[in-house]
Amino acid sequence: MESVKSDSGFDAEILHKLPTVLTADELLDKAFRRASRVSGRKREKTINKLATVSNVISSHLNSVMKAHPSYTSMPEFYRELVDLTVGLGRLRKSLAALKWADSMVQRIVTKGIRQIKGGKNPELVLKETYGRVASVIKQIDKDLRFLNEAKRAMRRIPVFRDEPVVVVAGYPNVGKSSLVASLSSVKPEVASYPFTTKEIYVGMVEFEEKGKNKKIQIVDTPGMLDRPIHKRNEIEKRAVLCVRHLADCILFVIDPTESCGYSIDKQLSLLEEVKELGKPVIEIYSKADLHDMRDRLAVSCTTGEGVEELRKILFSEIERLRS
């Protein structure tokens, strides 16, 4: 999927391309192994060994630090989603720890080289310097491991294109994932119990009109519960982020059969809360094959009723909003 760039030039693909981060033991092993291959006379060889250790460690730490974007200047949606996914405070703290370690290693190695040039025993200096370097790197092991976990977690953050965005909202288990699968290219796993949508799925809905192929991104959000934002869990907050920052309009799905486990009254109460976000809202009924209510468009992912009509309504609404 192509990335969408904000006015600030932010490319969200960068979150998917963060490098693998070595653990402290792996980084030290790499640095000392590389240094062991250095040849030459004793004094010169020892100085070059220290320089090699310094360069290997500095190169890796700096490649990790430089790969991360400026989390302060990135678009609000991505900044908040990164914060929910890995924690911005912890991320900044770990990157700062790498910067500290790089500085300390350079200082330790510079001192060791100076001692050798000053006539101190090269073997003794090498042993002492290696020990100090290892101590520093092991102090940031937890930060290195966290940054590698963060890298894996941020690969799940969706990247959006320039096409219009429709966010699907509603209570858990009302049929949102099935609807997204019927409308678009996304085929998320669907199970018959709440909270099965653990990630934000982005699909592409295509519609051909007068020989022109049009596209809309449709976003399947985790279930939004009808309760204050401070009581919502991380998954629910992601849904709110999608609605607040991404949606051109909202497709609100209501299950009139109440087989989702939530009454119509609660679902309509959530609908009113969503409307307060100030986005255009399209209201539909799901599971049309299981009820006769037709005061709203009723859609069935089982029989296909209403799916094509909904597709046309979505594109019509986007055209109206963009005209």
Residue frames as qw, qx, qy, qz and C-alpha x, y, z in Angstrom:
[[0.000, 0.888, 0.460, 0.000, 0.00, 0.00, 0.00],
 [0.387, 0.522, -0.040, 0.759, 1.38, 3.41, -0.95],
 [0.347, -0.415, -0.495, 0.680, 2.04, 5.79, 1.87],
 [0.039, 0.887, 0.345, 0.304, 0.24, 9.04, 2.39],
 [0.473, 0.030, -0.236, 0.848, 2.32, 12.11, 3.19],
 [0.138, -0.835, -0.446, 0.292, 1.04, 14.95, 5.31],
 [0.235, 0.954, 0.016, 0.187, 1.69, 18.61, 4.66],
 [0.408, -0.815, 0.404, 0.073, 4.75, 18.30, 6.89],
 [0.483, 0.581, -0.641, -0.137, 6.20, 15.68, 4.51],
 [0.492, -0.336, 0.754, -0.276, 5.82, 12.79, 6.96],
 [0.637, 0.211, -0.645, -0.365, 5.91, 9.38, 5.32],
 [0.766, -0.375, 0.317, -0.415, 4.25, 6.78, 7.54],
 [0.922, 0.247, -0.296, 0.026, 6.11, 3.97, 5.75],
 [0.217, 0.621, -0.603, 0.452, 9.11, 4.90, 7.90],
 [0.614, -0.393, 0.469, -0.498, 7.37, 3.22, 10.83],
 [0.977, 0.110, 0.108, -0.147, 7.43, -0.06, 8.89],
 [0.745, 0.543, -0.268, 0.280, 11.12, 0.23, 7.97],
 [0.377, -0.809, 0.404, -0.202, 12.76, 0.62, 11.37],
 [0.508, 0.458, -0.727, 0.060, 15.90, -1.53, 11.61],
 [0.862, -0.316, -0.392, 0.056, 16.40, -4.61, 13.75],
 [0.181, -0.826, 0.388, -0.366, 18.06, -3.68, 17.05],
 [0.659, 0.175, -0.689, 0.248, 20.79, -5.92, 18.45],
 [0.705, -0.682, -0.195, 0.011, 20.78, -6.87, 22.11],
 [0.238, -0.886, 0.397, 0.004, 23.72, -5.77, 24.25],
 [0.715, -0.293, 0.607, 0.184, 25.41, -9.18, 23.98],
 [0.725, 0.507, 0.405, 0.229, 24.87, -9.31, 20.21],
 [0.246, 0.958, -0.069, 0.133, 26.26, -5.81, 19.71],
 [0.394, -0.764, 0.508, 0.056, 29.32, -6.44, 21.89],
 [0.795, -0.022, 0.573, 0.197, 29.96, -9.77, 20.19],
 [0.617, 0.719, 0.241, 0.213, 29.80, -8.08, 16.78],
 [0.040, 0.966, -0.233, 0.101, 32.14, -5.27, 17.83],
 [0.524, -0.618, 0.582, 0.070, 34.73, -7.47, 19.57],
 [0.826, 0.185, 0.500, 0.183, 34.65, -10.06, 16.77],
 [0.507, 0.836, 0.073, 0.198, 35.29, -7.36, 14.17],
 [0.159, -0.907, 0.383, -0.070, 38.12, -5.97, 16.28],
 [0.778, -0.343, 0.515, 0.112, 39.73, -9.42, 16.59],
 [0.797, 0.462, 0.296, 0.252, 40.41, -9.41, 12.85],
 [0.123, 0.974, -0.187, 0.022, 42.59, -6.30, 13.06],
 [0.899, 0.005, -0.024, 0.438, 46.26, -6.93, 12.31],
 [0.232, 0.863, -0.176, 0.413, 49.47, -4.93, 12.67],
 [0.399, 0.279, -0.617, 0.619, 52.14, -4.19, 15.23],
 [0.346, -0.382, -0.771, 0.375, 51.19, -4.47, 18.89],
 [0.044, -0.402, -0.314, 0.859, 50.62, -0.81, 19.78],
 [0.275, 0.157, -0.383, -0.868, 49.08, 0.15, 16.43],
 [0.355, -0.201, -0.873, -0.269, 47.00, -3.05, 16.41],
 [0.198, -0.440, -0.734, 0.478, 45.55, -2.31, 19.86],
 [0.108, 0.365, 0.075, -0.922, 44.68, 1.27, 18.91],
 [0.349, 0.073, -0.597, -0.718, 42.95, 0.03, 15.74],
 [0.279, -0.300, -0.911, 0.043, 41.07, -2.60, 17.74],
 [0.045, -0.478, -0.531, 0.698, 39.67, 0.08, 20.04],
 [0.216, 0.310, -0.224, -0.899, 38.78, 2.28, 17.07],
 [0.312, -0.078, -0.829, -0.458, 37.00, -0.66, 15.42],
 [0.187, -0.421, -0.831, 0.312, 34.94, -1.40, 18.55],
 [0.049, 0.468, 0.247, -0.847, 33.99, 2.26, 18.79],
 [0.250, 0.218, -0.472, -0.817, 33.02, 2.48, 15.11],
 [0.270, -0.205, -0.907, -0.249, 30.92, -0.70, 15.10],
 [0.137, -0.509, -0.721, 0.450, 28.96, 0.29, 18.21],
 [0.075, 0.463, 0.064, -0.881, 28.53, 3.91, 17.10],
 [0.210, 0.081, -0.660, -0.716, 27.41, 2.87, 13.63],
 [0.246, -0.360, -0.893, -0.109, 24.71, 0.54, 14.97],
 [0.117, -0.558, -0.571, 0.591, 23.40, 2.90, 17.64],
 [0.090, 0.421, -0.113, -0.896, 23.28, 5.83, 15.25],
 [0.198, -0.066, -0.773, -0.599, 21.56, 3.81, 12.51],
 [0.199, -0.506, -0.830, 0.127, 18.82, 2.95, 15.02],
 [0.086, -0.582, -0.336, 0.735, 18.46, 6.53, 16.27],
 [0.084, 0.314, -0.355, -0.876, 18.43, 8.08, 12.79],
 [0.112, -0.218, -0.882, -0.402, 15.84, 5.59, 11.52],
 [0.076, -0.620, -0.709, 0.327, 13.25, 6.90, 13.96],
 [0.131, 0.675, 0.333, 0.645, 11.22, 9.92, 12.77],
 [0.006, -0.177, 0.365, -0.914, 10.65, 13.09, 14.77],
 [0.190, -0.471, -0.860, 0.050, 7.74, 12.03, 16.95],
 [0.044, -0.521, -0.338, 0.783, 7.09, 15.64, 17.89],
 [0.209, 0.410, -0.263, -0.848, 6.48, 16.86, 14.35],
 [0.019, -0.129, -0.921, -0.367, 4.64, 13.85, 12.88],
 [0.420, -0.350, -0.370, -0.751, 0.87, 14.19, 12.20],
 [0.457, -0.352, 0.468, -0.670, -1.31, 13.97, 15.30],
 [0.929, -0.003, -0.090, -0.358, -3.00, 10.71, 14.30],
 [0.810, 0.274, -0.468, 0.221, 0.27, 8.82, 13.93],
 [0.094, 0.483, -0.576, 0.653, 1.79, 10.43, 17.02],
 [0.634, -0.288, 0.348, -0.628, -1.15, 9.36, 19.19],
 [0.959, 0.092, -0.166, -0.209, -1.26, 5.90, 17.65],
 [0.585, 0.404, -0.580, 0.397, 2.47, 5.39, 18.27],
 [0.205, -0.431, 0.537, -0.696, 1.90, 6.54, 21.85],
 [0.838, -0.139, 0.165, -0.501, -0.92, 3.99, 22.28],
 [0.915, 0.262, -0.305, -0.039, 1.08, 1.24, 20.60],
 [0.767, 0.131, -0.409, 0.477, 4.47, 1.54, 22.29],
 [0.464, -0.802, -0.221, 0.306, 4.45, 4.66, 24.49],
 [0.414, 0.820, -0.070, 0.388, 6.14, 7.84, 23.30],
 [0.383, -0.844, 0.327, -0.183, 7.71, 8.54, 26.69],
 [0.840, -0.285, 0.437, 0.145, 9.38, 5.13, 26.82],
 [0.763, 0.526, 0.201, 0.318, 10.43, 5.46, 23.17],
 [0.173, 0.909, -0.179, 0.335, 12.13, 8.81, 23.73],
 [0.584, -0.702, 0.397, -0.092, 13.79, 7.56, 26.92],
 [0.895, -0.041, 0.384, 0.221, 15.26, 4.53, 25.16],
 [0.614, 0.683, 0.082, 0.387, 16.52, 6.57, 22.20],
 [0.127, -0.915, 0.272, -0.271, 18.13, 8.99, 24.66],
 [0.789, -0.468, 0.394, 0.050, 19.79, 6.01, 26.38],
 [0.849, 0.313, 0.239, 0.352, 21.35, 4.99, 23.06],
 [0.290, 0.868, -0.083, 0.394, 22.67, 8.52, 22.54],
 [0.483, -0.788, 0.348, -0.156, 24.17, 8.47, 26.04],
 [0.896, -0.180, 0.368, 0.172, 25.81, 5.09, 25.45],
 [0.702, 0.592, 0.106, 0.380, 27.29, 6.20, 22.13],
 [0.024, 0.908, -0.219, 0.356, 28.81, 9.26, 23.79],
 [0.670, -0.627, 0.387, -0.088, 30.18, 7.24, 26.71],
 [0.922, 0.089, 0.277, 0.255, 31.75, 4.59, 24.46],
 [0.519, 0.746, -0.035, 0.416, 33.46, 7.28, 22.36],
 [0.239, -0.870, 0.306, -0.305, 34.80, 8.90, 25.54],
 [0.834, -0.405, 0.375, 0.014, 36.06, 5.59, 26.98],
 [0.866, 0.306, 0.213, 0.333, 37.75, 4.54, 23.74],
 [0.298, 0.864, -0.118, 0.387, 39.33, 7.97, 23.21],
 [0.467, -0.777, 0.379, -0.186, 40.78, 7.79, 26.72],
 [0.914, -0.149, 0.354, 0.134, 42.14, 4.29, 26.07],
 [0.717, 0.573, 0.087, 0.386, 43.82, 5.34, 22.83],
 [0.003, 0.908, -0.236, 0.346, 45.33, 8.35, 24.59],
 [0.704, -0.592, 0.387, -0.063, 46.72, 6.07, 27.32],
 [0.911, 0.136, 0.273, 0.277, 48.32, 3.75, 24.77],
 [0.492, 0.748, -0.017, 0.444, 49.89, 6.65, 22.92],
 [0.264, -0.866, 0.283, -0.316, 51.14, 7.90, 26.28],
 [0.263, 0.509, -0.796, 0.194, 53.08, 4.68, 26.83],
 [0.646, -0.231, 0.541, -0.485, 50.74, 2.58, 28.97],
 [0.278, -0.115, 0.944, 0.138, 50.70, -1.20, 28.45],
 [0.425, 0.078, -0.469, -0.770, 48.47, -1.84, 25.36],
 [0.429, -0.181, -0.878, -0.108, 47.19, -5.22, 26.59],
 [0.158, -0.343, -0.678, 0.631, 46.18, -3.80, 29.96],
 [0.228, 0.272, 0.008, -0.935, 44.47, -0.78, 28.38],
 [0.419, -0.009, -0.693, -0.587, 42.64, -3.02, 25.90],
 [0.350, -0.290, -0.879, 0.144, 41.30, -5.24, 28.67],
 [0.053, -0.391, -0.491, 0.776, 40.22, -2.29, 30.83],
 [0.265, 0.229, -0.218, -0.911, 38.63, -0.43, 27.93],
 [0.398, -0.126, -0.814, -0.403, 36.73, -3.51, 26.70],
 [0.255, -0.363, -0.813, 0.377, 35.38, -3.98, 30.22],
 [0.070, 0.391, 0.271, -0.877, 34.19, -0.37, 30.50],
 [0.337, 0.124, -0.495, -0.792, 32.60, -0.46, 27.04],
 [0.369, -0.218, -0.891, -0.152, 30.80, -3.72, 27.86],
 [0.127, -0.384, -0.670, 0.623, 29.52, -2.22, 31.12],
 [0.214, 0.311, -0.012, -0.926, 28.02, 0.77, 29.30],
 [0.414, 0.047, -0.657, -0.629, 26.35, -1.29, 26.58],
 [0.323, -0.260, -0.905, 0.097, 24.89, -3.76, 29.08],
 [0.036, 0.326, 0.479, -0.814, 23.31, -0.84, 30.94],
 [0.430, 0.317, -0.119, -0.837, 21.15, -0.11, 27.87],
 [0.008, 0.014, 0.974, 0.226, 20.23, -3.72, 27.12],
 [0.207, 0.528, 0.748, -0.346, 16.64, -3.17, 28.27],
 [0.266, 0.688, -0.009, -0.675, 16.40, -0.14, 25.96],
 [0.125, 0.347, -0.769, -0.522, 17.80, -2.07, 23.00],
 [0.069, 0.222, 0.972, 0.019, 15.30, -4.88, 23.59],
 [0.242, 0.630, 0.503, -0.540, 12.43, -2.43, 23.99],
 [0.240, 0.604, -0.293, -0.701, 13.29, -0.65, 20.72],
 [0.082, 0.131, -0.908, -0.388, 13.29, -3.98, 18.89],
 [0.120, 0.451, 0.859, -0.212, 9.87, -4.83, 20.34],
 [0.211, 0.675, 0.184, -0.682, 8.67, -1.33, 19.38],
 [0.125, 0.385, -0.638, -0.655, 9.89, -1.91, 15.84],
 [0.027, -0.174, -0.965, -0.194, 7.78, -5.06, 15.56],
 [0.108, 0.594, 0.664, -0.441, 4.74, -3.37, 17.12],
 [0.169, 0.640, -0.034, -0.749, 4.90, -0.35, 14.82],
 [0.003, -0.101, 0.817, 0.567, 4.86, -2.56, 11.73],
 [0.048, 0.487, 0.872, -0.013, 1.16, -3.10, 12.57],
 [0.101, 0.615, 0.225, -0.749, 0.35, 0.62, 12.37],
 [0.585, 0.589, 0.536, 0.155, -1.65, 1.19, 9.17],
 [0.229, -0.293, 0.292, 0.881, -0.37, 3.41, 6.37],
 [0.414, 0.683, 0.524, -0.295, -2.99, 5.45, 4.54],
 [0.425, 0.263, 0.488, 0.715, -3.15, 6.67, 0.96],
 [0.025, 0.090, -0.014, -0.996, -4.48, 9.95, -0.39],
 [0.299, -0.369, -0.709, -0.521, -7.93, 8.52, -1.18],
 [0.488, -0.480, 0.074, -0.726, -10.96, 9.48, 0.97],
 [0.182, 0.098, -0.914, 0.350, -11.46, 7.55, 4.21],
 [0.675, -0.400, -0.237, -0.573, -14.66, 5.98, 5.56],
 [0.002, 0.286, -0.837, 0.467, -14.41, 4.75, 9.13],
 [0.629, -0.319, -0.626, -0.332, -16.71, 1.91, 10.20],
 [0.094, -0.294, 0.609, -0.730, -17.95, 2.36, 13.76],
 [0.753, -0.297, -0.275, -0.519, -20.36, 0.65, 16.13],
 [0.695, -0.500, 0.436, -0.278, -20.54, -1.77, 19.02],
 [0.116, -0.384, 0.905, 0.140, -18.52, -5.00, 19.00],
 [0.256, 0.122, 0.958, 0.034, -19.94, -7.95, 17.09],
 [0.473, 0.573, 0.297, -0.600, -22.49, -5.92, 15.09],
 [0.785, 0.430, 0.416, 0.159, -20.93, -7.13, 11.83],
 [0.078, 0.915, -0.223, -0.327, -18.34, -4.44, 11.03],
 [0.319, -0.468, 0.746, 0.352, -15.56, -6.82, 10.00],
 [0.521, 0.330, 0.775, 0.139, -17.90, -8.87, 7.79],
 [0.342, 0.884, 0.259, -0.183, -19.12, -5.65, 6.16],
 [0.057, -0.812, 0.450, 0.368, -15.60, -4.43, 5.45],
 [0.430, -0.174, 0.838, 0.286, -14.75, -7.83, 3.95],
 [0.493, 0.572, 0.655, 0.025, -17.82, -7.66, 1.69],
 [0.239, 0.945, 0.105, -0.198, -17.11, -4.11, 0.53],
 [0.082, 0.896, -0.421, -0.111, -13.37, -4.13, 0.11],
 [0.660, 0.468, -0.581, 0.086, -10.09, -5.90, -0.45],
 [0.127, -0.445, 0.737, -0.492, -9.61, -6.60, 3.27],
 [0.780, -0.184, -0.528, -0.281, -10.59, -10.04, 4.49],
 [0.149, -0.500, 0.654, -0.548, -10.11, -9.90, 8.27],
 [0.301, -0.132, -0.938, 0.110, -10.79, -12.94, 10.41],
 [0.484, -0.359, -0.017, -0.798, -14.29, -12.79, 11.85],
 [0.262, -0.096, -0.924, 0.260, -15.37, -14.70, 14.97],
 [0.392, -0.596, -0.530, -0.459, -18.75, -14.81, 16.71],
 [0.541, -0.650, -0.401, 0.352, -17.74, -13.05, 19.92],
 [0.020, 0.999, 0.034, 0.021, -16.85, -9.45, 20.83],
 [0.263, -0.851, 0.415, 0.187, -13.41, -7.84, 20.57],
 [0.879, 0.118, 0.373, 0.272, -12.19, -10.06, 17.73],
 [0.499, 0.773, 0.024, 0.392, -10.87, -7.05, 15.80],
 [0.685, -0.565, -0.066, 0.454, -7.54, -6.45, 17.51],
 [0.403, -0.190, 0.274, 0.852, -5.95, -4.21, 14.87],
 [0.368, 0.671, 0.087, -0.638, -7.06, -1.44, 12.54],
 [0.580, 0.175, 0.697, 0.383, -7.70, -2.97, 9.11],
 [0.204, 0.613, -0.138, -0.751, -7.54, -0.77, 6.03],
 [0.566, 0.296, 0.735, 0.229, -9.30, -1.92, 2.88],
 [0.044, 0.269, -0.343, -0.899, -9.92, -0.37, -0.51],
 [0.494, 0.537, 0.637, -0.246, -13.43, -0.07, -1.94],
 [0.137, -0.155, 0.540, 0.816, -13.54, 0.40, -5.70],
 [0.419, 0.630, 0.556, -0.343, -16.42, 1.76, -7.72],
 [0.298, 0.044, 0.558, 0.773, -16.66, 2.34, -11.46],
 [0.245, 0.759, 0.470, -0.380, -18.81, 5.21, -12.69],
 [0.456, 0.871, 0.006, -0.185, -18.94, 6.60, -16.24],
 [0.808, 0.478, -0.209, 0.273, -15.77, 4.72, -17.15],
 [0.084, 0.703, -0.488, 0.511, -13.84, 6.09, -14.18],
 [0.742, -0.222, -0.600, 0.203, -12.49, 3.87, -11.42],
 [0.226, -0.739, 0.221, -0.595, -12.88, 5.50, -8.01],
 [0.643, -0.045, -0.688, 0.333, -11.45, 4.36, -4.71],
 [0.444, -0.729, 0.129, -0.505, -12.24, 4.86, -1.04],
 [0.304, 0.231, -0.831, 0.403, -10.26, 3.57, 1.91],
 [0.699, -0.507, -0.225, -0.451, -12.50, 1.83, 4.43],
 [0.139, 0.434, -0.727, 0.513, -11.20, 1.39, 7.96],
 [0.743, -0.393, -0.516, -0.165, -12.42, -1.40, 10.22],
 [0.078, -0.602, 0.482, -0.631, -12.03, -0.19, 13.80],
 [0.247, -0.102, -0.896, 0.354, -12.12, -2.14, 17.04],
 [0.281, -0.674, -0.658, -0.184, -15.43, -2.00, 18.89],
 [0.030, 0.358, -0.237, 0.903, -16.25, 1.34, 20.49],
 [0.303, -0.467, -0.798, 0.231, -18.07, 0.94, 23.77],
 [0.162, -0.772, -0.269, -0.553, -20.58, 3.48, 25.02],
 [0.637, -0.660, -0.236, 0.322, -18.59, 4.88, 27.91],
 [0.049, -0.974, 0.153, 0.162, -16.34, 7.89, 28.65],
 [0.636, 0.656, -0.379, 0.145, -13.01, 8.08, 26.84],
 [0.096, -0.653, 0.662, -0.355, -11.01, 7.77, 30.09],
 [0.742, -0.177, 0.570, -0.305, -12.63, 4.38, 30.71],
 [0.860, 0.467, -0.113, -0.175, -11.90, 2.99, 27.26],
 [0.803, -0.320, 0.385, 0.323, -9.13, 0.48, 26.77],
 [0.233, -0.485, 0.505, 0.675, -6.30, 0.78, 24.24],
 [0.267, 0.255, 0.821, 0.435, -8.21, -0.97, 21.47],
 [0.092, 0.817, 0.564, -0.068, -11.23, 1.33, 21.90],
 [0.152, -0.800, 0.078, 0.575, -9.01, 4.43, 21.91],
 [0.300, -0.153, 0.669, 0.663, -7.59, 3.38, 18.54],
 [0.187, 0.592, 0.744, 0.248, -11.12, 3.37, 17.17],
 [0.065, -0.907, -0.278, 0.311, -11.70, 6.89, 18.49],
 [0.300, -0.543, 0.385, 0.683, -8.41, 8.03, 16.92],
 [0.298, 0.206, 0.755, 0.547, -9.55, 6.76, 13.53],
 [0.072, 0.793, 0.600, 0.074, -12.84, 8.60, 13.76],
 [0.208, -0.873, -0.106, 0.428, -11.31, 11.85, 15.04],
 [0.232, -0.645, 0.421, 0.594, -8.35, 12.15, 12.70],
 [0.264, -0.109, 0.810, 0.512, -9.04, 10.11, 9.59],
 [0.330, 0.500, 0.801, -0.011, -12.68, 9.97, 8.68],
 [0.092, -0.108, -0.359, -0.922, -14.17, 11.91, 5.79],
 [0.662, -0.274, -0.100, -0.690, -17.36, 10.26, 6.96],
 [0.261, -0.230, 0.870, -0.351, -18.44, 7.54, 9.37],
 [0.621, -0.091, -0.631, -0.455, -20.37, 4.39, 8.53],
 [0.350, -0.279, 0.660, -0.603, -22.22, 3.48, 11.72],
 [0.482, -0.029, -0.830, -0.280, -23.42, -0.12, 11.91],
 [0.532, -0.227, 0.425, -0.697, -26.44, -1.05, 14.04],
 [0.226, -0.019, -0.969, -0.097, -27.45, -4.63, 14.84],
 [0.541, -0.252, 0.000, -0.803, -31.25, -4.52, 15.33],
 [0.798, -0.142, -0.569, -0.139, -31.33, -8.23, 16.22],
 [0.436, -0.752, 0.358, -0.342, -29.33, -7.40, 19.38],
 [0.988, -0.028, -0.107, 0.108, -27.47, -10.69, 18.87],
 [0.449, 0.599, -0.376, 0.546, -24.30, -8.66, 19.35],
 [0.552, -0.316, -0.608, 0.475, -25.17, -8.54, 23.03],
 [0.100, -0.204, -0.211, 0.951, -26.09, -4.84, 23.16],
 [0.265, 0.665, 0.649, -0.260, -29.59, -3.35, 23.10],
 [0.346, 0.671, 0.384, 0.531, -30.81, -1.00, 20.39],
 [0.247, -0.959, -0.130, -0.048, -31.01, 1.77, 22.98],
 [0.612, -0.601, 0.270, 0.439, -27.33, 1.39, 23.86],
 [0.594, 0.193, 0.481, 0.615, -26.34, 1.28, 20.19],
 [0.154, 0.829, 0.348, 0.409, -28.33, 4.44, 19.44],
 [0.430, -0.886, 0.006, 0.173, -26.76, 6.12, 22.44],
 [0.636, -0.302, 0.391, 0.593, -23.34, 5.35, 21.01],
 [0.422, 0.561, 0.483, 0.524, -24.52, 6.69, 17.66],
 [0.099, -0.968, -0.189, -0.132, -25.34, 10.03, 19.28],
 [0.570, -0.689, 0.233, 0.383, -21.88, 10.12, 20.89],
 [0.617, 0.065, 0.495, 0.609, -20.26, 9.47, 17.51],
 [0.251, 0.795, 0.410, 0.369, -22.31, 12.24, 15.90],
 [0.322, -0.928, -0.038, 0.180, -20.85, 14.67, 18.42],
 [0.651, -0.269, 0.346, 0.619, -17.47, 14.22, 16.70],
 [0.203, 0.743, -0.055, -0.636, -18.80, 16.45, 13.95],
 [0.085, -0.235, 0.810, 0.530, -18.29, 14.04, 11.03],
 [0.664, 0.113, -0.283, -0.683, -20.99, 13.10, 8.48],
 [0.374, -0.146, 0.886, -0.230, -22.57, 9.80, 9.53],
 [0.602, 0.069, -0.569, -0.556, -24.20, 7.13, 7.35],
 [0.512, -0.203, 0.684, -0.478, -26.41, 4.82, 9.46],
 [0.618, 0.142, -0.646, -0.425, -27.17, 1.26, 8.39],
 [0.834, -0.279, 0.342, -0.330, -28.59, -1.95, 9.80],
 [0.127, 0.419, -0.887, -0.147, -26.51, -5.12, 9.61],
 [0.175, 0.051, 0.972, -0.148, -27.71, -8.76, 9.48],
 [0.471, 0.159, -0.132, -0.858, -30.62, -7.88, 7.14],
 [0.532, 0.011, -0.787, -0.311, -31.34, -11.57, 6.59],
 [0.326, -0.207, -0.837, 0.388, -32.30, -11.88, 10.27],
 [0.044, 0.517, 0.500, -0.694, -34.81, -9.01, 10.65],
 [0.296, 0.657, 0.611, 0.328, -37.40, -6.93, 8.80],
 [0.154, -0.829, -0.157, 0.515, -36.43, -3.42, 9.90],
 [0.560, 0.374, 0.396, 0.624, -36.01, -1.16, 6.86],
 [0.037, -0.975, -0.201, 0.086, -36.29, 2.42, 8.16],
 [0.148, -0.780, 0.499, 0.347, -32.53, 2.54, 7.49],
 [0.640, 0.483, -0.559, -0.212, -30.60, 0.81, 4.72],
 [0.828, -0.339, 0.422, -0.147, -30.32, -2.83, 5.74],
 [0.431, 0.623, -0.640, -0.130, -27.31, -4.85, 4.61],
 [0.928, -0.227, 0.278, -0.100, -26.63, -8.56, 4.77],
 [0.026, 0.662, -0.718, -0.213, -23.16, -9.95, 4.22],
 [0.522, -0.011, 0.851, -0.060, -24.73, -13.40, 4.01],
 [0.563, 0.578, 0.591, -0.005, -27.21, -12.77, 1.18],
 [0.402, 0.112, 0.327, 0.848, -25.56, -9.66, -0.29],
 [0.014, -0.836, -0.521, -0.169, -28.66, -7.52, 0.25],
 [0.170, -0.977, -0.101, 0.076, -27.87, -3.83, 0.29],
 [0.690, -0.366, 0.230, 0.581, -24.10, -4.21, -0.28],
 [0.433, 0.323, 0.407, 0.737, -24.00, -2.65, -3.75],
 [0.100, -0.873, -0.346, -0.328, -26.47, 0.04, -2.72],
 [0.557, -0.778, -0.011, 0.291, -24.26, 0.90, 0.23],
 [0.637, -0.071, 0.309, 0.703, -21.22, 1.06, -2.05],
 [0.220, 0.617, 0.403, 0.639, -23.03, 3.64, -4.21],
 [0.348, -0.901, -0.243, -0.095, -24.13, 5.64, -1.16],
 [0.668, -0.529, 0.081, 0.517, -20.55, 5.79, 0.13],
 [0.486, 0.115, 0.358, 0.789, -19.18, 7.14, -3.14],
 [0.001, -0.769, -0.430, -0.473, -22.08, 9.57, -3.50],
 [0.480, -0.852, -0.167, 0.126, -21.43, 10.95, -0.01],
 [0.627, -0.347, 0.205, 0.667, -17.69, 11.30, -0.65],
 [0.336, 0.427, 0.431, 0.720, -18.38, 13.09, -3.93],
 [0.195, -0.877, -0.348, -0.268, -20.72, 15.47, -2.11],
 [0.585, -0.743, -0.030, 0.325, -18.18, 16.19, 0.62],
 [0.587, -0.232, 0.335, 0.700, -15.34, 16.74, -1.85],
 [0.334, 0.625, 0.484, 0.513, -17.29, 18.91, -4.30]]
